[in-house]
Structures are given as C-alpha cells and as structure tokens.
Amino acid sequence: MNESQQLDEIITCRINDSRKIVEPCTMIIFGASGDLTSRKLIPALYHLYTEKALPKPFRIVGFARREKSDQQWRDELKIAVEQFSRTQPIDSNVWTEFAANICYTRGDLSEASAYQALEQRLNSFGDERLRLNLLCYLATSPSQFGEVVEHLHNAGLLTRDDQQKFWQRIVVEKPFGHDLATAEQLNSDLTRFAHEKQVFRIDHYLGKETVQNILMFRFSNAIFEQLWNRQSIDHVQITVSEKLGVGERGGYYEEAGAIRDMVQNHLLQVLSLVAMEPPVSLDAEPIRDEKVKLLKSIRPLGVADVAKQVVRGQYFAGMIDGKPRPGYRQETKVKNGSDVETFVAMKLLIDNWRWSGVPFFLRTGKSLPLSASEVRVQFKPTPHVLFAEKCGGKLDANAITLRLQPNEGIYLRFNGKVPGTSLSVRPVRMHFSYNSEFGAYTPEAYERLLLEAMAGDATLFIRRDEVETAWGIVDSIRKGWENKPLTNREFYSAGTWGPVAADDLIAQSAHEWRNPQPAS
C-alpha cells in the first residue's frame, strides 16, 4: 500500500467500546395490551435479541387487565412481530427462543394486590438479578404514571436509592404533560419514589440514527464547526412535514394540536442539537446540560411577539397524490368549527454569543405534499461583486441540508459552472447518503432507546429541566393564541406546503421556505 492509499484508508474510531454493560434484568411493560407494545416494543426487543444485544439472562413481563396465559400473549406478539418487524420473514426458531423469555401477569394498575402478584412472578425467575434489576416501561396514560410508581414502591419493586447494588428504572412516553403545570406535577409524582436519574423520558426522535448524527457531524468535523456561527450562517430552517392527515387521531389532536404534538418535543429537540455548544464530554449529563442551556437561551415570546413570530394553520379539503383528502374539521372526533392547529411555523431567536441575530425558522404540519424531516443551514450570500454582481438574485447562497428522514443523508449545496461554451452558473450538490455508504440497515429508534435504558445511559432521554423549559416556550405561544380564531390566511389546502401566513412570516426577514424534495 503506497502513502497515498494509506492517507485515504478508512479508519473507524469506536467511541462506545467503554459503554456501560447491559446487565441481566427484567423489563416490565405496564399497559402491555396497547398498540405501542405490539408495534414498537416487542419488535425492537426481538431485533435486539437476534443481534445478541440483550443480556443473558433476561425476561419480559407484560402487565395488563385482560385475562390471558403466557402462551396466548406470546402467540399474539408473534403475529404482531410478523406484521411490524423491519426484517421479513422472522426466523421461527429464533422467535421460539426469544418468546421463552416472555410472560404475562394480569393486573389492574390501581390494585395493590396486582403488584404483589407481579412480585411473586419475578421471584419465580430464581436469579436475583431478574428480580431486582427492573426496567419498568409505563406504556399507559400519563395520568397513571404517579399511581403505578407509588404501587411499585409500596410493593418493594422500586427503591429510591441510587447507591444500591441493583437498579430500577422508569421509562415514560410522551406526551409528558399537557402544559408546564402538568409536566411539573408529573415530575413531582415520579420523583417522590424515584431519583431523577432513574427516570427515562422517551422522545423516539432522539433514537433515530440521523438525529444522533447531528452531534457527530458538528463536533467531529472541524471544517463545519468553524462555520457554525453568526459570522457565516444567515438563517436556519427546520422542517418536519407529514403527508398523512390526522385520521383516527382526531380526539387526541383536539387536545394536543401540532404545537403540543410536534413542537414541544421533536422540533425543539432537533433545534437544541443543531444549535447547542460543544459539551465538555460525551457523557449524558454534559450533553443534556448544553441542550438545556440552548433552550433557555431562546428569546422569550410575549403575546405581541407571538403575533409577529408564530403562525398556526389548519388544512381544509384538498388533493394528495391525485386522491381527495378531507379537511381537518371533517375528520373523526373533531369538533365542528374547531380552531385547533394542524400546522405551526415560527421564527425563534437565540440570545447567545454564537447565534445572536441568526433567525431559526421552524415548521411542521399535517397533510403536506410529502413526509420529510430536514435541517437546512443557509449560509450568508457572497459579496455583491464578481459573480454575485452579474447574477444578482439568481446566484444562490451555499447551504448544508441534514436530511433526517427519509432518504437520510447530508447535502452540501454550492455553485458551479455549467459545462459549455457560455459562462453559466447554477447550484450543484455534494451528497452523502446513509444507504449508499452504510447499506440499507437502519435500526428502529426503539431498539437503541431500549438498549440505552437497560444500560442506564440517559444521553438520548429528556431530563426534567429540559422538558419543563420546552413547555415554558410552548405555553407562551399558546397564551398568545388564546381566544383568537383562525384567519383566512391561516387555512391551507391539503397537499400544499401550508398557509399563506407562513410565507408572510419568513418573507418579513427577506427569506423564503425551502421545501424538502422527493427522492430523485
């Protein structure tokens, strides 16, 4: 191998060789008969088992009100995994081995006797590690979190002692609260019987490979991190678009809306990763510290600011892919004349040294032309001399796009000469594709998240102050919307990129939305 080949040799740095060991444990799923268990949790655990990532021994215990035997539940789960597994077909022999570790306990979440029966089941496993190392997954209504945790504590299945030899952890799903007040109450309910370090709040977005790669892209590449500031960047656009409408989730959406469903968690999580300062280490707390600091640096929005910087919208009937799509007000369980938002666009300013004066534009919506999540970092335009002077507005500014899903990858957009005898300039792209570089394998977010929870690594989970800070931002926006009906400029046809008011919002800063493009 010559010197040139040696320089170009691909070197892989394995950062997580020293990651925490996943110890033998039992995962208890409360609310085990729900869709989350069959669609996400069990398929994820099955895939972890096939990859030999689960500890030996381990157990999975389902806890729900319906009467069924261990074998009945295993049979139901096999059907679910055959339907929802990311790999098809499933290996029957592997499934049989995996299913032998699954059992079921019938119980009402509100009955103390049910937790005593659960303790007896755990004791029957023999190995004290399976009895005492417990990952309790609360796939229930948030209103039941406090009750379940209290019963676990009273039954001796949850100890608020972070110095003990064995461990117990609580995993909870979003929505974590309905506003700041309810989030604070939930946190209080949970931490009465568990330390904060025992509570793992899931946002499945953080389990996505491409979202995790934001930190890798920023802090392991010196050429980009040097540009990641107000001197080089003009503005940033974060778009999470959904092609589907509300559908059968009308009842939930009437309570949540897009601001609670998407902005409070997904969009603010992505924003914090894109804009945070470098952490002092890759440990969980330094990373989460910087995310919280970033969220607290967002300029507060008063009622007058909301009117200028935030737009909501709602889709009416339209066409998507040549098929009619009903309006939001015609969806199941939606109130007549509802003003609930299915679209949100906003301009946020971050008051710190790195980002002062750089606007961050965030938007999300239902019934848009395609489903995509991406971050577009738009650099400042070139000085108005040479090519910029000749081309004027036709010379596009450079941009980096982080495509989170689908067609995951990173695009660098710059200007190049069009081949030929004439002197013409147009944008071209350098393109890194996950599929092309690493193959089509992309684990489901829950696979990574469940494994990290078993290992006790909280990096990809939301800390108490983080969720409360995000709710504070959302509550200020909702306060600005109180008693204000939607205007005509805030409605948009299904199959379009949102209301006219959203275009007006970004145009005030002399910018325009850059819409995600379908796969070419």
C-alpha positions in Angstrom: 0.0 0.0 0.0 1.5 3.3 -1.1 1.5 6.6 1.0 -1.5 8.0 -0.9 -3.6 4.9 -0.2 -2.6 4.9 3.4 -3.8 8.5 3.8 -7.2 7.6 2.3 -7.6 4.5 4.3 -10.9 4.5 6.2 -10.3 4.5 9.9 -13.1 3.7 12.3 -12.9 5.1 15.8 -15.1 3.1 18.2 -16.1 5.6 20.8 -18.5 3.3 22.7 -16.1 0.4 23.4 -16.3 1.6 27.0 -20.1 1.9 27.1 -22.0 0.6 30.1 -22.6 -3.1 30.2 -26.2 -4.2 29.9 -26.8 -6.4 33.0 -29.3 -9.2 33.3 -32.7 -7.7 34.0 -36.4 -7.9 33.6 -38.4 -5.4 31.5 -42.0 -4.9 32.8 -44.4 -3.4 30.3 -47.3 -1.7 32.0 -50.2 -1.3 29.6 -48.9 -4.3 27.7 -52.1 -4.8 25.6 -51.7 -1.5 23.8 -50.5 -0.8 20.2 -47.1 0.5 21.4 -46.2 -2.9 22.7 -47.1 -4.8 19.6 -46.0 -2.3 17.0 -42.8 -1.0 18.6 -41.5 -2.5 21.8 -41.7 -6.3 21.1 -40.4 -6.0 17.5 -37.5 -3.8 18.9 -36.7 -6.3 21.6 -36.9 -9.2 19.1 -34.3 -7.5 16.8 -32.0 -6.8 19.8 -32.2 -10.5 20.6 -31.4 -11.6 17.1 -28.3 -9.3 17.2 -27.3 -10.8 20.6 -27.6 -7.4 22.2 -29.8 -8.4 25.1 -28.2 -9.6 28.3 -28.3 -13.2 29.5 -30.5 -13.9 31.2 -33.4 -11.5 30.6 -37.1 -11.5 31.0 -40.0 -9.5 29.5 -43.2 -9.3 31.7 -46.5 -7.9 30.3 -48.8 -6.3 32.8 -52.4 -5.5 31.8 -56.0 -6.0 32.8 -57.0 -8.7 30.3 -57.0 -12.3 31.3 -54.6 -14.4 29.2 -51.9 -17.0 29.6 -48.2 -16.7 28.8 -48.7 -18.7 25.7 -51.7 -16.7 24.5 -49.7 -13.5 24.8 -46.7 -15.0 23.1 -48.9 -16.1 20.2 -50.4 -12.6 19.9 -47.0 -11.0 19.9 -45.7 -13.4 17.2 -48.5 -12.2 14.9 -47.6 -8.6 15.7 -43.8 -9.1 15.0 -44.6 -10.9 11.8 -46.5 -7.8 10.7 -44.3 -5.0 12.1 -40.8 -6.4 12.0 -38.4 -4.4 9.9 -36.9 -7.7 8.7 -39.1 -10.3 6.9 -39.8 -13.1 7.4 -39.0 -13.6 11.0 -36.9 -16.7 12.0 -39.3 -19.2 13.7 -36.5 -20.8 15.6 -35.2 -17.5 16.9 -38.7 -16.4 17.8 -39.2 -19.6 19.8 -36.0 -18.9 21.8 -36.9 -15.3 22.3 -40.5 -16.0 23.3 -39.4 -18.4 26.0 -38.3 -15.3 28.0 -41.8 -13.6 27.7 -44.5 -14.0 30.3 -47.7 -12.2 31.3 -49.3 -11.1 34.6 -52.8 -10.0 34.8 -53.5 -6.9 37.0 -55.3 -3.7 37.4 -52.9 -0.7 37.7 -54.8 0.7 40.6 -54.9 -2.5 42.7 -52.1 -3.2 45.2 -52.7 -6.9 45.1 -51.7 -7.0 41.4 -48.2 -5.7 42.3 -47.9 -8.4 44.9 -48.7 -11.0 42.2 -46.1 -9.3 39.9 -43.5 -9.7 42.7 -44.3 -13.4 43.0 -43.8 -13.8 39.3 -40.4 -12.0 39.5 -39.4 -14.2 42.4 -40.2 -17.3 40.4 -37.4 -16.5 38.0 -34.8 -17.6 40.5 -31.9 -15.3 39.5 -31.9 -12.3 41.9 -30.8 -10.1 39.1 -34.0 -10.7 37.3 -35.9 -9.8 40.4 -34.0 -6.7 41.4 -32.8 -5.2 38.1 -36.1 -3.8 36.7 -36.8 -1.6 33.7 -40.4 -0.5 34.2 -41.9 0.7 30.9 -45.1 2.8 31.5 -47.0 2.4 28.3 -50.0 3.9 30.0 -51.9 7.2 30.2 -49.7 9.9 31.9 -52.4 10.3 34.5 -51.5 6.8 35.7 -47.7 7.4 36.0 -47.8 8.5 39.6 -50.1 5.7 40.7 -48.0 3.0 39.1 -44.8 4.3 40.6 -46.3 4.5 44.1 -47.6 1.0 43.9 -44.2 -0.3 42.7 -42.5 1.5 45.6 -45.0 0.1 48.2 -44.6 -3.4 46.8 -40.8 -3.1 47.2 -40.2 -3.2 43.5 -38.8 0.4 43.3 -36.2 1.8 45.6 -35.2 5.4 45.7 -31.6 4.7 46.5 -29.0 5.4 43.8 -26.2 3.7 45.8 -27.7 0.2 45.8 -26.1 -2.8 44.1 -29.1 -3.4 41.9 -31.2 -0.9 39.9 -34.7 0.0 39.0 -35.6 2.5 36.2 -38.8 4.0 35.0 -39.4 4.7 31.2 -42.2 7.0 30.3 -43.6 8.0 26.9 -44.7 11.4 25.6 -46.9 13.4 25.9 -45.2 14.2 29.1 -47.7 16.6 30.4 -50.2 18.9 28.7 -48.5 22.2 29.7 -45.8 23.4 32.1 -48.0 23.0 35.2 -49.0 19.3 34.4 -45.4 18.5 33.4 -44.1 19.8 36.7 -46.8 17.8 38.6 -45.8 14.6 36.7 -42.2 15.2 37.5 -43.1 15.6 41.2 -45.2 12.4 41.1 -42.4 10.4 39.6 -39.6 11.8 41.8 -41.5 11.1 45.0 -40.4 7.5 44.7 -37.5 7.6 42.2 -34.5 9.7 41.7 -34.3 11.9 38.6 -31.5 9.6 37.3 -33.9 6.7 37.5 -36.5 8.4 35.2 -36.1 8.0 31.4 -38.4 10.2 29.4 -38.6 8.9 25.8 -38.7 11.1 22.6 -38.3 8.4 19.9 -36.9 11.1 17.6 -33.7 11.0 19.6 -33.3 7.3 18.8 -33.1 8.0 15.1 -29.6 7.5 13.7 -29.7 10.7 11.7 -30.7 12.8 14.7 -27.8 11.3 16.7 -25.5 12.1 13.8 -26.1 15.8 14.2 -23.7 15.9 17.1 -21.2 13.7 15.2 -21.4 15.9 12.1 -20.9 19.1 14.1 -18.2 18.2 16.6 -16.0 15.6 14.8 -15.6 17.8 11.6 -13.5 20.9 12.2 -14.3 22.5 8.8 -18.0 22.7 9.6 -17.9 23.6 13.3 -15.8 26.7 12.4 -18.6 27.9 10.1 -21.4 27.1 12.7 -22.0 30.6 14.0 -23.4 34.1 13.2 -20.4 35.1 11.1 -21.1 32.5 8.4 -24.8 31.5 8.8 -27.6 33.6 7.6 -30.5 31.6 8.9 -31.6 28.0 9.7 -34.8 26.2 8.6 -36.1 23.1 10.4 -39.0 21.3 8.7 -40.9 18.2 9.9 -43.7 17.6 7.4 -46.2 14.8 7.4 -48.2 13.7 4.4 -50.8 12.0 6.5 -53.7 13.8 8.0 -55.0 13.5 11.5 -57.1 10.4 10.5 -58.3 8.4 13.6 -56.4 10.6 16.0 -58.9 13.5 15.9 -59.8 13.2 19.5 -56.1 13.3 20.6 -55.4 16.2 18.2 -58.2 18.2 19.6 -56.4 18.2 22.9 -52.8 18.4 21.6 -52.7 20.2 18.3 -49.4 20.5 16.4 -47.8 22.7 19.0 -48.0 20.0 21.7 -47.7 17.0 19.4 -44.6 18.1 17.5 -43.1 21.4 18.5 -42.7 20.9 22.3 -40.7 17.7 21.7 -39.4 16.8 18.2 -38.7 20.3 16.8 -37.2 21.8 19.9 -35.1 18.6 20.4 -33.7 19.0 16.9 -33.1 22.7 17.4 -31.2 22.1 20.6 -28.9 19.6 18.9 -28.3 21.8 15.9 -27.5 24.9 17.9 -26.0 23.7 21.3 -22.5 24.5 22.4 -19.9 21.7 22.4 -20.3 19.6 25.6 -17.2 19.0 27.8 -17.5 15.3 27.3 -19.8 12.7 25.6 -21.3 11.6 28.9 -25.0 12.0 29.3 -25.2 15.0 31.7 -22.8 17.3 29.8 -24.7 16.8 26.6 -28.0 17.4 28.4 -26.6 20.4 30.1 -25.8 22.1 26.8 -29.3 21.3 25.4 -31.0 22.9 28.3 -28.7 25.9 28.1 -29.6 26.3 24.5 -33.4 26.1 25.1 -33.0 28.7 27.9 -31.2 31.0 25.5 -34.3 31.2 23.2 -35.6 34.8 23.4 -38.9 34.7 25.4 -42.1 35.3 23.4 -44.6 37.7 24.8 -48.2 38.0 23.4 -47.1 40.7 20.9 -44.1 38.6 19.8 -46.3 35.5 19.1 -48.4 37.6 16.8 -45.3 38.6 14.8 -43.2 35.4 15.0 -45.6 32.5 15.1 -48.1 31.2 12.6 -50.6 28.4 13.0 -52.7 26.8 10.3 -55.3 24.2 9.6 -55.8 22.1 6.5 -59.1 22.0 4.5 -60.1 19.5 1.9 -57.7 19.1 -1.0 -55.8 16.5 -3.2 -52.7 14.5 -2.4 -51.3 12.1 -5.0 -54.4 12.6 -7.0 -56.7 11.4 -4.2 -59.2 13.6 -2.3 -58.3 14.4 1.3 -60.9 15.6 3.8 -60.3 18.8 5.8 -59.4 18.7 9.5 -62.9 19.7 10.5 -64.3 16.7 8.7 -62.0 14.2 10.4 -63.3 11.7 13.0 -63.9 13.1 16.6 -63.0 16.7 15.5 -65.4 19.4 16.8 -67.4 21.5 14.4 -65.7 24.8 13.7 -62.5 23.7 15.6 -59.6 26.1 15.6 -57.0 23.5 16.6 -53.8 24.0 14.6 -52.5 21.2 12.3 -49.6 23.4 11.2 -47.2 25.7 13.0 -44.4 27.9 11.7 -42.3 30.1 13.9 -39.3 32.4 14.0 -37.1 31.9 17.1 -34.1 34.0 18.1 -31.3 32.6 20.3 -29.7 35.2 22.6 -26.1 33.9 23.0 -22.8 34.8 21.5 -22.8 32.1 18.8 -26.3 32.8 17.4 -27.1 36.4 18.1 -29.1 37.8 15.2 -29.5 34.5 13.4 -33.2 33.6 12.9 -34.2 29.9 13.3 -37.4 29.1 11.3 -39.3 26.0 12.4 -42.4 24.5 10.8 -44.4 21.3 11.0 -47.7 20.3 9.6 -50.2 17.6 8.6 -51.5 16.8 5.1 -48.5 18.4 3.4 -47.2 17.2 0.0 -44.7 14.7 1.4 -43.3 13.3 4.7 -39.8 14.6 5.5 -37.6 15.9 8.3 -34.7 18.0 7.5 -32.5 20.9 8.7 -31.3 23.4 6.2 -28.4 25.6 7.3 -28.3 28.6 4.9 -25.0 30.5 4.7 -24.7 34.2 4.1 -24.7 35.2 0.4 -21.5 36.1 -1.3 -20.5 39.8 -1.5 -22.2 41.7 -4.3 -19.1 41.7 -6.6 -17.8 39.4 -9.3 -20.4 36.6 -9.9 -22.9 37.9 -7.4 -22.9 41.3 -9.1 -23.5 39.7 -12.5 -26.2 37.2 -11.4 -28.0 39.2 -8.7 -30.7 37.1 -7.0 -30.0 34.1 -9.4 -26.8 33.2 -7.5 -28.0 31.0 -4.7 -26.3 31.1 -1.3 -24.5 28.0 -0.1 -26.4 25.6 2.2 -25.9 22.4 4.1 -29.0 20.2 4.5 -29.2 17.4 7.1 -31.9 15.1 5.8 -33.2 13.2 8.9 -35.8 11.1 7.0 -36.5 9.7 4.5 -33.5 9.4 2.1 -31.3 10.0 5.0 -28.1 12.0 4.2 -26.3 15.3 4.1 -26.2 17.6 1.2 -23.7 20.5 0.6 -25.1 23.0 -1.9 -22.7 25.2 -3.8 -22.4 27.0 -7.2 -20.6 25.5 -10.2 -20.1 26.3 -13.8 -22.5 24.7 -16.3 -20.4 22.8 -19.0 -20.4 24.5 -22.4 -19.1 27.5 -24.3 -21.2 30.0 -22.4 -20.4 31.2 -18.8 -23.4 30.0 -16.8 -23.6 29.2 -13.0 -26.1 27.1 -11.2 -26.3 25.3 -7.8 -24.9 21.8 -7.6 -24.8 19.3 -4.7 -22.4 17.1 -2.9 -24.4 14.2 -1.4 -23.7 11.8 1.4 -26.3 9.0 1.5 -26.6 6.7 4.5 -27.8 3.9 2.3 -25.0 4.2 -0.2 -22.3 4.5 2.4 -23.5 2.1 5.1 -26.1 -0.1 3.4 -29.9 -0.1 4.0 -29.7 -1.3 7.6 -31.1 1.4 9.9 -32.3 0.2 13.3 -35.6 1.3 14.7 -35.3 4.2 17.2 -36.8 2.0 20.0 -34.0 -0.6 19.6 -31.4 2.0 20.5 -33.5 3.6 23.2 -34.5 0.4 25.0 -30.8 -0.8 25.0 -29.6 2.5 26.4 -32.3 2.4 29.1 -31.2 -1.1 30.1 -27.6 0.1 30.3 -28.6 3.2 32.3 -27.2 5.7 29.7 -29.6 8.7 29.7 -27.9 10.6 26.9 -30.9 10.1 24.5 -33.6 10.8 27.1 -35.1 14.0 28.3 -34.1 15.5 31.6 -36.6 17.2 33.9 -35.4 20.7 33.4 -35.3 20.2 29.7 -38.9 19.1 29.3 -40.1 21.9 31.6 -38.1 24.5 29.7 -39.6 23.3 26.4 -43.1 23.5 27.9 -42.4 27.1 29.0 -41.7 28.1 25.4 -44.9 26.3 24.1 -47.1 27.8 26.9 -46.1 31.3 25.9 -47.1 30.6 22.3 -50.4 29.1 23.3 -51.1 32.1 25.6 -50.7 34.4 22.5 -53.4 32.3 20.7 -56.0 32.4 23.4 -59.5 33.4 22.2 -58.2 34.1 18.7 -59.9 32.2 15.9 -58.0 31.2 12.8 -58.0 33.8 10.0 -58.5 33.1 6.3 -54.7 33.4 5.7 -54.1 30.6 8.2 -56.0 27.9 6.3 -54.3 25.8 3.7 -55.4 23.1 1.2 -54.4 19.6 1.9 -51.5 18.8 -0.4 -49.9 22.2 -0.2 -47.0 23.5 1.9 -49.0 25.4 4.4 -50.9 28.6 4.8 -50.1 31.9 3.1 -49.4 33.4 6.6 -46.4 31.1 6.9 -44.9 32.5 3.7 -45.6 36.0 5.0 -43.8 35.2 8.2 -40.5 34.2 6.6 -40.8 36.9 3.9 -40.6 39.5 6.6 -36.9 38.5 7.0 -36.4 38.6 3.2 -36.2 34.8 3.1 -38.4 32.0 1.6 -39.1 28.4 2.7 -37.0 25.8 1.0 -39.3 22.8 0.7 -38.0 19.2 1.1 -37.7 17.5 -2.2 -38.9 13.9 -3.0 -36.4 11.2 -3.8 -35.0 11.6 -7.3 
